[in-house]
Amino acid sequence: MWSKFWSTAEEPAYDVTLNFAGACRDNSGPSSYGLVLQRSGERTTYSGELGVSTSSGAEFRALIFGLKKVLVGGASHLQVRGSSEVVLRPLQGEYQMPDGPLWRDYYCANWLIRQLDDVEITCVPAHLNREATRLAEDALDDHF
């Protein structure tokens, strides 16, 4: 019972760090995503359009897209970083996700997270998520 408190085994290193951001025009209009994946010192970026969404919907869909990329890549230990408290706080268990239009996206993201062995979710200040945000905004400009 006490071994988990006194264990000298190292914590598993995170395979991948995922920074994500969603962008939206008019808060119910064209939307896009930006992702920055870091694995073994290698940085890969993704961006693209998501269709019509709210800003919170775009953030959730950006996270879902990133989680799918991570799972397809075979990672099992993940650090998730984003600046959307509406998305991350419920996933951290800090407050309950209310019923409504975002609940399906929340459920999907939560299910994907549970497919990984270890996930650390961190809500970071916007300036620490700048690259993912820039990718999402550039995709919005390019596609709409």
C-alpha positions as CSV (number, residue, x, y, z in Angstrom):
1,M,0.0,0.0,0.0
2,W,2.7,2.5,0.9
3,S,4.9,1.5,-2.0
4,K,3.3,4.1,-4.3
5,F,4.4,6.8,-1.9
6,W,7.9,5.5,-1.3
7,S,8.7,4.1,-4.7
8,T,12.0,5.1,-6.2
9,A,11.0,4.2,-9.7
10,E,11.1,7.1,-12.2
11,E,8.0,8.6,-13.5
12,P,7.5,7.9,-17.2
13,A,8.7,10.6,-19.5
14,Y,6.1,12.2,-21.7
15,D,6.4,11.0,-25.3
16,V,4.7,14.0,-26.8
17,T,3.7,17.5,-25.9
18,L,0.6,18.9,-27.7
19,N,-0.2,22.6,-27.9
20,F,-3.5,23.3,-29.5
21,A,-5.7,26.3,-30.4
22,G,-8.9,27.0,-32.3
23,A,-9.9,30.2,-34.0
24,C,-13.3,31.4,-35.1
25,R,-14.7,34.4,-36.9
26,D,-17.9,36.0,-35.5
27,N,-18.2,33.3,-32.8
28,S,-20.4,31.2,-34.9
29,G,-18.7,31.3,-38.2
30,P,-15.8,29.9,-40.1
31,S,-13.3,28.2,-37.8
32,S,-9.8,26.6,-37.9
33,Y,-7.2,24.8,-35.8
34,G,-3.5,25.0,-35.0
35,L,-1.4,22.2,-33.5
36,V,2.2,22.0,-32.4
37,L,3.4,18.5,-31.6
38,Q,6.8,18.0,-30.0
39,R,8.4,14.5,-29.8
40,S,12.0,13.7,-29.0
41,G,13.1,17.2,-29.8
42,E,11.3,17.2,-33.2
43,R,8.5,19.8,-33.7
44,T,5.6,19.2,-36.2
45,T,2.8,21.7,-36.9
46,Y,-0.6,21.2,-38.3
47,S,-3.4,23.6,-39.2
48,G,-6.5,23.7,-41.3
49,E,-10.2,24.6,-41.5
50,L,-12.9,23.1,-39.3
51,G,-16.0,24.5,-40.9
52,V,-18.6,26.6,-39.1
53,S,-18.3,26.6,-35.3
54,T,-18.3,28.7,-32.1
55,S,-14.9,29.7,-30.7
56,S,-15.2,27.1,-27.9
57,G,-16.3,24.5,-30.4
58,A,-13.2,25.3,-32.5
59,E,-11.0,24.9,-29.4
60,F,-12.5,21.5,-28.6
61,R,-12.2,20.3,-32.2
62,A,-8.6,21.4,-32.3
63,L,-7.9,19.3,-29.2
64,I,-9.7,16.3,-30.6
65,F,-7.8,16.5,-33.9
66,G,-4.5,16.7,-31.9
67,L,-5.4,13.8,-29.7
68,K,-6.2,11.7,-32.8
69,K,-2.8,12.6,-34.3
70,V,-1.1,11.6,-31.0
71,L,-2.9,8.2,-30.8
72,V,-2.2,7.4,-34.4
73,G,1.5,8.2,-33.8
74,G,1.6,5.6,-31.0
75,A,2.3,7.8,-28.0
76,S,1.2,6.7,-24.6
77,H,2.4,9.6,-22.3
78,L,1.2,13.1,-23.3
79,Q,1.4,16.6,-22.1
80,V,-1.6,18.7,-23.3
81,R,-1.2,22.5,-23.3
82,G,-3.8,25.1,-24.3
83,S,-5.1,28.4,-23.3
84,S,-8.9,27.6,-23.4
85,E,-10.2,27.2,-19.8
86,V,-13.6,26.3,-21.2
87,V,-12.1,23.2,-22.8
88,L,-9.4,22.3,-20.3
89,R,-10.9,22.9,-16.8
90,P,-13.7,20.3,-17.3
91,L,-11.1,17.8,-18.6
92,Q,-9.0,18.4,-15.5
93,G,-12.0,17.7,-13.3
94,E,-12.0,21.3,-12.0
95,Y,-15.6,21.8,-12.9
96,Q,-18.4,19.8,-14.6
97,M,-19.1,20.3,-18.3
98,P,-22.7,21.5,-18.5
99,D,-25.2,19.9,-20.9
100,G,-25.3,21.8,-24.2
101,P,-23.8,22.0,-27.6
102,L,-20.2,21.4,-26.4
103,W,-21.0,18.2,-24.4
104,R,-20.4,15.9,-27.4
105,D,-17.0,17.4,-28.0
106,Y,-16.1,17.2,-24.3
107,Y,-17.1,13.5,-24.3
108,C,-15.1,12.7,-27.4
109,A,-12.0,14.5,-26.0
110,N,-12.3,12.8,-22.7
111,W,-12.7,9.4,-24.3
112,L,-9.6,10.0,-26.5
113,I,-7.6,11.0,-23.4
114,R,-8.5,7.8,-21.6
115,Q,-7.0,5.8,-24.4
116,L,-3.5,7.0,-23.3
117,D,-1.6,5.7,-20.3
118,D,-0.7,9.0,-18.8
119,V,-1.9,12.6,-19.6
120,E,-1.0,15.9,-18.0
121,I,-3.4,18.7,-18.9
122,T,-2.2,22.2,-18.4
123,C,-4.0,25.5,-19.0
124,V,-1.3,27.9,-20.0
125,P,-1.3,31.7,-20.5
126,A,-2.0,32.7,-24.1
127,H,1.6,33.9,-24.7
128,L,2.8,30.3,-24.0
129,N,0.5,29.0,-26.7
130,R,1.3,31.6,-29.2
131,E,2.5,29.3,-32.0
132,A,-0.6,27.1,-32.0
133,T,-2.8,30.2,-32.0
134,R,-0.9,31.8,-34.9
135,L,-1.3,28.6,-36.9
136,A,-5.0,28.6,-36.3
137,E,-5.4,32.3,-37.2
138,D,-3.3,31.9,-40.3
139,A,-5.4,28.9,-41.4
140,L,-8.5,31.0,-40.9
141,D,-7.1,33.8,-43.0
142,D,-6.0,31.3,-45.7
143,H,-9.3,29.4,-46.0
144,F,-11.9,32.1,-45.4
